[in-house]
Amino acid sequence: MAEILMKAASFVAIIAMGYCLRRAGFFKESDFGLLSKIVLKITLPAAIVTNFSKIELDPSMLGLAVPGFLGGAFLILLALALNAHKSRDSRAFDILNLSGYNIGNFTMPFAQGFLGPMGVAATSLFDTGNAFVCLGGSYSLAVIAKGEKGGFSVRNIVRTMLRSVPFDTYLFMTILSLLHWRLPECVVNFSGIVGGANSFMAMLMIGVGFKVSGSRSQTGRIVKTLGIRYGVSAALAAVYMFLLPIGLEYRQALVILAFSPIASSSPAYTGLIEGDVGLASAINSLSIVISLVLITGALLLML
């Protein structure tokens, strides 16, 4: 328990350091984009390569991508149901800001720090399914819900995913693992050094980008959205832990994945449909705080 709390406290301290450094002027708000590029295009792919290289991937593990997709799809359907008699704008907003999981930037470092290579592999496969939702799927459906031109396009979703370096890395390493092919040792050693920085860089990035910009009049909307999101998360975590007939290490990974924050792409996509970006940013930032507490609590109970 002491080790878990110490690691979790270290993550919190790095987030707080990033936030304080931004407030002190060391980082600018625009630096979040640079840090995000470093994490998504360098350190996270390197961490995926390193951890996949340490395991033998069983084909049955591919099923772990299904909860990643179905969890997000269920939240989209819930958003549609809850907004059946509300405005198109409200419907589109909830599709984007209820669904999707921030795994690469947030949950992956927890998997790295607490669950080992098998936990990281399970997290990566889950995120492959999640990518279909948060890297184009929810946005396409939000466009339809708002009644704008373009509509749903599988081609655009696939194109968006294939432009994602983490998704391409998941795909590449999954294929190599299933074929029992290994990368050269020099490549694995290099990726190990780079990927070792992922936890620090991801948490620092979250701190630099952390902001709550929603107005007080929107407090009710924020509480409602986060209440629904984490109510569903708790129900899914219970299903994963107690009902799925899979190994304990996989169920533990799915539990912390269920409590992941809302996808970090949601505020950006909200801006693209001319939605309330301030509200989306407030919901997204607060979801990071809630997820930090819930994931730490879940780890204390499970490990």
Summary of the structure (lengths in Angstrom):
residues: 303
radius of gyration: 18.5
end to end distance: 7.9
largest distance: 58.2
contacts: 1047
relative contact order: 0.18
helix: 79%
strand: 1%
